[in-house]
Every structure is written in C-alpha cells, then in structure tokens.
Amino acid sequence: MDKIDEKEELTSVDEKDGSTKVNTTSKEKKDNDDGYEKYCYMCRRSESQAGKLIHMPGDVYICQDCMQKTFDSMNNGSMRFLDIGAIDPSKFDFSSFLKNQIPRSQQAKQKKKEKKKEEEPAMTLKDIPAPHKIKASLDEYVIGQDYAKKVISVAVYNHYKRVVTDTMDDIEIDKSNMLMIGPTGCGKTYLVKTLARLLHVPLAITDATALTEAGYIGDDVESVLSKLLAAADNDVEKAERGIVFIDEIDKIAKKKNTNSRDVSGESVQQGMLKLLEGSEVEVPIGASSKNAMVPTTTINTKNILFICGGAFPDLDEIIKARLSKQSAIGFRADLKDKYDNEPNICKYVTIEDLREFGMIPEFIGRLPVVYTLEALSKDMLVQILKEPKNAIIKQYQKLLALDEVELIFDEGALRAIAGKAIEKKTGARALRSIIEEIMLDIMFEIPKDDNIGRVTITEDYILNKGLPIIEMRGMQMLPSSPGDEYK
C-alpha cells in the first residue's frame, strides 16, 4: 500500500494524451525534506518568516533579503540591480557567479600566490651551513662556551644532512641526542634561543617542569611535540625534521626518600623514552593533553633531534664525593679539599654521577652526547656586558640615544658590575638586575633637562663611593647627583 501511495505521489497523468509522467520536483522535494523547517544562515529567520530560501552548496540556506544585501555590499553600487526573486534556486550557480565578479587582476594574483606556496624549493646539501659558519653566527651573540658551541654546531650540521639525504650508501644514520649540563646563568637556554633564529628547520623550546605522568594534572609528555608541530604550522612532515630543546631536564630526576608516587619524576623519564629513541606518537593539535575534544595526529620522532639542558644543582657535590674517595695522605697524594674551589667541577661528570643524581639509566642511554658549559668568569661577564650584538650596555645606550644623550661606561665600572654579579651566584642573569638598579635614577632624571649631552658611569658610582659624570652640551660639568637640577 505504501509503494502505491508513493507512486501516485511521484507520478501524474497528462489530460491531453493520457500519458504518465514522473513528477521529478515532487521526488526531489520528498528526498530533501527531512521534516524540519529551514532557517536562513545569516539572519536565522525560518522559511515561514522570510519566504522562499535559496539553497547554497554545503546545505546552507539564505533568504532573498540577505542575499540582496550581500550583493549590494560586495558591489557597492557598481553592479546593476539583480532581482533575487527571479532566480531559480535549482539552476543558480553561486560559486561561478562570485568568481565572475572578481577582477581578472585579482584572480591572477591569487593563482600566482598559490603557485608560489606549492613550489617551495627543497633543501639541498649546498644549502646546509657548515659547522664553522654556525659557530661563527653563535659567536656574535654568545660569549665563551667554545666547546659547547662546537658540539651543538656539529650536531645541527649532521641533523641537516640526515634531513636531506636520510641514508648514505644504504647505511642509516642515527641521531645523536644531547644533554647539556651547566650552572645557572651560563647561557644554556640563550644558546639554543640564538640557534633558533639562525636555523631554517622548526625548533621548539619547552620546559620539563610542567610535565607529569599521563592521567595527572599537568602537561603530558606528548606536549613537547605539540609545540614543535605548532612551530611547523601544523605540517607533520616538516615537524618530523625539527629540533626540540627541553629545558630544566634535571627537575624530572627521581625523587629521593619519598614514599608517594613520583608522577613528575621517574614516571616522566619513562614516558620520554619512546620520544627520544623514535616511535609513532599520537600528538594533540593545539593542546597540551589528549582528550575527546582535541584532535590528534601521528608524528614519527625518528628524525627529531632532542637537546636536553639543566643546571643539575648539587651535582657538584656528588662529583666531589666521588673524586675525594681517591684522596690520601703522604707525598704526591690528592688532598680531600683539592676540588673545593674548582669552578668547573661539572666537567668531570660521568654516567654514574647522573644515575646517583636521579636520572634512570634508560634515559641517560638515549642521550649519547653529554657535555658541560663553563661557569662565567669575571672577564667573561665584562665581555657579555659590551660585546654581543644585543649587549645590555648597547640596549641602554640605544634608549638614551633616542633622547640625544650619549651613555658611557668606563672599564672600571664594567669590572665592578661583573664583580657584583659573581657575588650573587646567578650567572649572567645578575647583570640585568644590577644594571636596572644603577640606571634607575639616571633614566628618571635625564628627560628633565634637554641640555644634557653625555653621562659617564664610573667605578665609584657602582661602588656607591661617587657620582656619575654629567656633561652638558658644549661644556663639561663636575660630578653631580642624578637628583640635582642641572644648570
């Protein structure tokens, strides 16, 4: 009975010749009718309120009023009036209509832009910067640490070659993940950040302090790859050739003398094993943890170079305890306090020292290249103040140059600043805080008088024994307090 009713509804009899015709309009209407009233996509009015709706590609419906307003705003009165009511929705091709309204010059620009994006030149061996060129670029920004810069330059150079060739005489080239050890403020993070500006591969810098075991509050281990994917503009193939720097790696060391579950220590190290060695990993896109609302993608970490860095506090005590076991009494014997004043004690580090610190053997084994950074000496701190391209002294000289005032630091002042920084034991980070404190009064008082032409910072001013030298334009003044009024 249902089939007979359907046939009667979809067929009609011609009164003239008695022939039967299929009512295709009724058939399409029956197929497209889902029992719900259609709404305008723009004004959200129903079909009963807005009248006949125009069916657009993608099951989008637009009323005639909104369509006419759209045409008016697009053409801004330059196109002849279009009668929407006379359009047959079943025969109207909206996409081709819009394409015809775009000027040919704009169409050519769009095609040219898309073609340029598709034809991105591939990297060749000739495009790979040599290790000495990478180190020379790092020397412009980073003072000292020659051995660390050599190691990281060679590692990046080999990584480039692995990206370009992938194999060499059917011999697969393994990646050499690195572990960077050095005291706080010696330039570990700054070295990698500088490298990020020089490279043309995706480089992500992340922090290990927020990582926890899966299922606990915090970032999952896969979040380090999420940042790399974001740096590659969500291009998986490009991200699989990138570099990841994981800072503060010592914070995930195995906790000692604890009975609770170590969700941010040893568990994180075990979770990172698959990342360092190379495997297929499900990575959330645009989020730090996987859940039902976040899309995921698969990334192969086989060709991703991992660089881990950390200060490893109290590691020097472990090294001293190991070296002092060989001490003895007598002629030519090593004294127990031989390494107490050694500033670069970390250069004697071994795998056993790292295991005692709290790093599991499986994790250390996946970081074959272990090297240390030197502690900053007084001479190195003086160089950091004035030699790099973005040195702190040059930044303040640029700020005062905008006020047409020349800023000068004499050599004694620079050495006094470096001496204060060593006392704070925070490395190069102390330089910024000391300079900020010194320049506070000067930066506050200088804009008061437009006749000031030069300010000289002396050693006595750094040591609170004197005042800076203020020189007016065309004449020289005696040392004066920054708070005094200059006449």
C-alpha positions in Angstrom: 0.0 0.0 0.0 2.9 2.4 0.8 4.5 1.7 -2.6 1.2 2.5 -4.4 0.9 5.8 -2.5 4.5 6.7 -3.2 3.9 6.0 -6.9 0.8 8.1 -7.0 2.5 11.0 -5.3 5.5 10.9 -7.6 3.6 10.4 -10.9 1.0 12.5 -12.8 -1.3 11.8 -15.8 -1.4 14.2 -18.7 -5.0 15.2 -19.6 -4.3 15.7 -23.3 -2.8 12.4 -24.4 -3.3 10.3 -21.2 0.4 9.6 -20.8 2.0 9.2 -17.4 4.9 11.5 -16.3 7.3 11.3 -13.4 7.0 14.3 -11.1 10.7 14.9 -10.5 10.1 18.0 -8.5 8.0 16.2 -6.0 10.6 13.4 -5.8 13.4 15.8 -5.1 11.3 17.6 -2.6 10.5 14.3 -0.8 14.2 13.3 -0.8 15.3 16.7 0.5 12.5 17.2 3.1 13.7 15.9 6.5 10.6 17.1 8.3 12.3 20.2 9.8 11.8 23.8 8.8 14.8 25.5 7.1 16.4 28.6 8.5 18.4 31.4 6.9 22.1 31.0 7.7 22.6 34.8 8.1 19.6 36.3 9.8 18.3 33.0 11.4 14.7 33.5 10.2 12.7 30.5 9.3 11.3 29.8 5.9 7.8 30.7 7.1 9.0 34.1 8.2 11.5 35.0 5.4 9.8 33.4 2.5 11.5 31.2 -0.1 15.1 30.3 0.8 17.9 29.8 -1.7 19.8 26.5 -1.3 23.6 27.0 -1.3 26.4 24.4 -1.5 27.0 22.7 1.7 23.3 22.6 2.7 23.3 26.3 3.5 20.1 28.3 3.1 19.9 32.1 2.6 16.9 34.2 2.3 16.4 36.6 -0.6 16.8 39.7 1.6 20.2 38.6 3.0 21.3 37.6 -0.5 20.4 41.0 -1.9 22.2 42.8 1.0 25.3 40.7 0.3 25.3 41.6 -3.3 24.8 45.3 -2.5 27.7 45.4 0.0 30.0 43.4 -2.4 29.4 45.6 -5.4 28.9 48.9 -3.5 26.5 50.1 -6.1 28.8 49.4 -9.1 26.8 46.4 -10.4 23.4 46.6 -12.0 20.4 45.5 -9.8 19.9 41.8 -9.5 16.4 40.6 -9.0 16.7 37.8 -6.5 13.0 36.8 -6.8 13.5 35.9 -10.5 16.3 33.4 -9.7 15.6 29.7 -9.9 17.4 28.1 -6.9 17.9 24.8 -8.7 19.7 26.4 -11.6 21.6 29.2 -9.9 25.4 28.6 -9.5 26.5 30.9 -6.8 30.2 29.9 -6.8 30.7 30.7 -10.6 28.7 33.9 -10.1 31.2 35.1 -7.4 34.1 34.1 -9.5 33.0 36.2 -12.4 32.7 39.2 -10.1 36.4 39.1 -9.1 38.6 41.2 -11.4 41.0 39.3 -13.5 44.0 41.1 -12.0 43.0 39.8 -8.5 42.4 36.3 -10.0 45.9 36.3 -11.4 47.4 37.4 -8.1 45.6 34.6 -6.2 46.8 32.0 -8.7 50.3 33.3 -8.5 50.3 33.2 -4.7 49.0 29.7 -4.5 51.6 28.5 -7.1 54.4 30.1 -5.1 53.3 28.3 -2.0 53.2 24.9 -3.7 56.6 25.2 -5.4 58.7 25.7 -2.3 62.3 24.7 -3.1 63.6 21.6 -1.4 66.7 21.8 0.8 69.9 20.5 -0.8 73.4 19.7 0.6 74.7 23.0 -0.7 72.1 24.9 1.5 73.4 23.3 4.7 75.5 25.7 6.7 78.9 24.2 7.8 79.7 23.8 11.5 82.2 26.7 11.5 79.6 29.0 10.0 77.0 28.0 12.6 79.6 28.6 15.4 80.6 32.0 13.9 77.0 33.1 14.0 76.7 31.9 17.6 79.9 33.8 18.5 78.2 37.1 17.6 75.6 36.6 20.4 77.1 34.2 22.9 80.4 34.8 24.8 82.7 31.9 25.6 81.4 28.3 25.7 83.5 27.3 22.7 83.3 23.6 23.3 79.5 23.7 23.7 79.1 25.7 20.5 81.3 23.2 18.6 79.2 20.3 19.8 75.9 21.9 19.0 77.1 23.1 15.6 78.3 19.7 14.6 75.0 18.1 15.8 72.9 20.5 13.9 75.0 20.1 10.8 74.6 16.3 10.9 70.9 16.7 11.6 70.6 18.8 8.4 72.4 16.1 6.4 70.0 13.4 7.8 67.1 15.5 6.8 68.3 16.0 3.2 69.8 12.5 2.5 68.2 10.3 5.1 70.6 7.5 4.1 74.2 7.3 2.9 75.3 4.3 1.0 72.4 2.3 2.4 73.7 3.0 5.9 71.1 4.5 8.2 72.4 7.5 10.1 71.3 7.6 13.8 70.6 10.8 15.5 72.7 12.0 18.4 70.5 13.4 21.2 72.4 15.7 23.5 72.4 16.5 27.3 73.7 20.0 28.2 74.9 20.5 31.8 76.0 23.8 33.2 75.4 26.1 36.2 72.6 28.6 36.2 73.1 31.7 34.1 75.9 30.3 31.9 73.9 30.5 28.7 72.2 27.1 28.1 68.8 28.4 27.1 70.2 31.5 25.4 72.5 29.4 23.3 69.5 27.4 21.9 67.3 30.5 21.5 70.1 32.1 19.5 70.3 28.9 17.4 66.6 29.1 16.7 67.0 32.5 15.0 69.7 31.1 12.7 68.1 27.8 11.6 65.6 27.1 8.9 64.1 24.0 10.5 61.3 24.0 13.1 62.7 24.4 16.6 60.6 24.2 19.7 61.8 25.2 23.2 59.8 23.6 26.0 60.1 23.2 29.8 60.2 19.9 31.7 58.9 21.3 35.0 55.3 21.2 33.9 55.4 17.5 32.7 53.6 14.9 34.7 52.6 11.3 34.2 49.6 10.6 32.0 46.4 10.9 33.9 47.6 13.6 36.4 47.1 17.4 36.4 49.9 18.9 34.2 51.2 18.5 30.7 51.6 15.1 29.1 54.9 14.1 27.6 53.5 14.5 24.1 53.0 18.2 24.7 56.7 18.8 23.8 55.8 17.6 20.3 52.7 19.8 20.2 54.9 22.9 20.4 57.1 21.5 17.6 54.0 20.9 15.5 52.8 24.4 16.1 56.3 25.8 15.1 55.9 23.8 11.8 52.5 25.4 11.1 50.8 22.0 11.8 52.8 20.4 9.0 53.6 16.9 10.2 56.2 16.2 7.6 58.0 19.4 8.4 57.8 18.8 12.1 59.4 15.4 11.8 62.6 17.1 10.7 62.7 19.6 13.6 64.7 20.1 16.7 63.3 20.1 20.3 65.1 21.7 23.3 63.8 20.5 26.7 65.0 22.9 29.4 65.1 22.2 33.1 65.6 18.5 32.5 67.1 18.0 35.9 63.7 18.7 37.5 62.3 15.3 36.4 65.0 13.4 38.4 63.9 10.6 40.6 63.0 11.9 44.0 64.9 10.6 47.0 63.4 9.5 50.3 59.8 9.6 49.2 57.0 7.1 49.7 54.5 8.8 47.4 54.1 8.1 43.7 56.7 10.1 41.7 54.3 11.4 39.0 56.6 14.3 38.0 60.0 12.5 38.2 60.9 9.0 37.2 57.5 8.4 35.6 58.1 11.3 33.2 61.6 9.9 32.3 60.0 6.6 31.4 57.3 8.4 29.3 60.0 10.2 27.4 61.9 7.1 26.4 59.8 6.5 23.3 60.2 10.1 22.2 64.0 10.1 22.4 64.5 6.8 20.7 62.0 7.2 17.9 58.4 5.9 17.6 55.0 6.8 16.3 53.4 9.1 18.8 49.8 10.4 19.0 50.1 14.2 19.5 47.3 16.6 20.3 46.9 19.5 18.0 46.9 22.9 19.7 46.7 21.5 23.3 49.0 20.1 26.0 46.9 17.0 26.9 44.9 14.5 24.9 41.1 14.4 25.4 38.0 13.7 23.4 37.6 17.4 22.4 41.1 17.8 20.9 42.1 16.3 17.5 45.3 14.3 17.3 47.8 13.4 14.7 50.7 10.9 14.4 54.3 12.0 14.4 57.3 9.9 13.9 60.1 11.0 16.3 62.8 9.0 14.5 64.3 12.1 12.8 63.6 14.7 15.5 66.8 15.9 17.3 66.3 16.3 21.1 68.6 18.6 23.1 68.1 18.5 26.9 69.6 21.0 29.3 69.7 21.6 33.0 71.6 23.1 35.8 71.7 19.9 38.0 72.1 21.6 41.4 74.2 19.6 43.9 75.6 17.5 41.1 79.0 19.1 42.0 78.8 17.6 45.5 78.3 14.1 44.0 81.3 14.6 41.7 83.4 15.9 44.6 82.5 12.9 46.8 83.5 10.5 44.0 86.8 12.3 43.3 87.6 12.6 47.0 87.5 8.8 47.5 90.9 8.6 45.9 92.4 11.2 48.3 95.2 10.0 50.7 97.9 11.4 53.0 101.5 11.5 52.0 103.8 12.7 49.3 102.1 13.3 45.9 98.7 12.4 47.3 95.5 14.2 46.3 94.1 16.2 49.2 90.4 16.0 50.2 89.8 19.6 49.5 91.5 19.7 46.1 88.3 20.3 44.2 86.6 22.6 46.7 87.5 25.8 44.7 87.1 24.2 41.2 84.6 26.5 39.3 84.1 23.9 36.5 83.7 20.8 38.6 80.9 19.6 36.3 83.4 18.8 33.5 84.3 15.7 35.4 80.8 14.3 35.3 80.2 10.6 34.5 77.2 8.5 33.8 77.4 7.1 37.4 77.1 10.7 38.8 73.9 11.3 36.8 72.5 8.0 38.0 73.1 8.9 41.5 71.5 12.3 40.9 68.3 10.6 39.9 68.3 10.0 36.2 67.4 6.5 35.2 69.9 4.5 33.1 67.4 4.0 30.2 67.0 7.8 29.9 70.7 8.6 30.0 71.4 5.9 27.4 69.3 7.7 24.9 71.3 10.9 25.3 74.7 9.8 24.0 76.3 13.2 23.7 76.9 14.7 27.2 78.8 18.0 27.6 79.1 20.8 30.1 79.2 24.6 30.0 81.8 26.6 31.8 80.9 28.8 34.7 81.2 32.5 33.8 84.4 34.3 35.0 84.7 38.0 35.7 86.3 38.6 32.3 83.5 36.7 30.5 80.9 38.8 32.3 82.6 42.0 31.2 82.5 40.7 27.6 78.8 39.9 28.0 78.2 43.4 29.0 79.6 45.1 26.0 80.5 42.7 23.1 77.4 40.8 21.9 75.1 42.4 19.3 72.3 42.9 21.8 74.5 43.5 24.8 72.9 45.1 27.9 75.1 48.2 27.7 74.2 48.7 24.0 70.5 48.5 24.8 70.7 51.4 27.3 72.9 53.4 25.0 70.2 53.0 22.4 67.5 54.1 24.8 69.4 57.3 25.8 70.4 57.9 22.2 66.7 58.4 21.5 66.9 61.3 23.9 70.0 62.5 22.2 72.2 61.7 25.2 75.4 59.7 25.0 76.0 57.0 27.6 79.5 55.8 28.5 80.6 53.0 30.9 84.3 53.1 31.8 86.3 49.9 32.2 86.4 50.1 35.9 82.6 50.4 36.1 82.2 47.3 34.0 84.5 45.2 36.2 82.7 46.4 39.3 79.4 45.3 37.8 80.9 41.9 36.9 82.2 41.6 40.5 78.8 42.2 42.0 77.3 39.7 39.6 79.7 37.0 40.7 78.7 37.6 44.3 75.1 36.9 43.5 76.0 33.5 42.0 73.2 33.6 39.4 75.5 34.0 36.3 74.6 36.4 33.6 71.1 36.9 34.9 72.5 39.0 37.7 73.9 41.6 35.2 70.4 42.7 34.2 69.2 43.3 37.7 72.4 45.3 38.6 72.2 47.5 35.5 68.5 48.1 36.2 69.3 49.3 39.7 72.1 51.5 38.6 70.3 53.2 35.7 67.0 53.8 37.6 67.8 57.3 38.8 69.6 58.3 35.6 66.8 57.2 33.4 64.3 59.1 35.6 66.3 62.4 35.7 67.7 62.7 32.2 64.5 63.6 30.4 64.1 66.6 32.8 66.8 68.6 31.1 67.3 68.8 27.4 70.8 70.3 27.7 72.4 67.1 29.0 74.6 65.7 26.3 76.7 62.9 27.9 76.5 60.6 31.0 79.6 58.7 32.2 79.2 55.8 34.7 82.3 55.4 36.8 83.5 52.7 39.2 83.0 54.9 42.2 79.3 55.3 41.3 78.9 51.5 41.0 80.5 51.0 44.5 78.4 53.9 46.0 81.6 56.0 46.5 80.9 58.7 44.0 78.5 60.1 41.4 78.2 59.8 37.6 79.8 62.5 35.4 77.2 64.7 33.7 78.3 66.8 30.7 76.1 69.5 29.2 76.1 70.2 25.5 79.1 72.3 24.7 80.6 72.3 28.3 81.7 69.8 31.0 80.2 69.7 34.5 81.6 68.3 37.7 80.3 65.1 39.1 76.8 65.6 40.3 73.9 63.7 41.8 71.2 62.5 39.4 68.6 64.1 41.7 70.2 67.6 41.5 69.0 70.1 39.0 71.5 70.7 36.2 72.1 74.4 35.3 
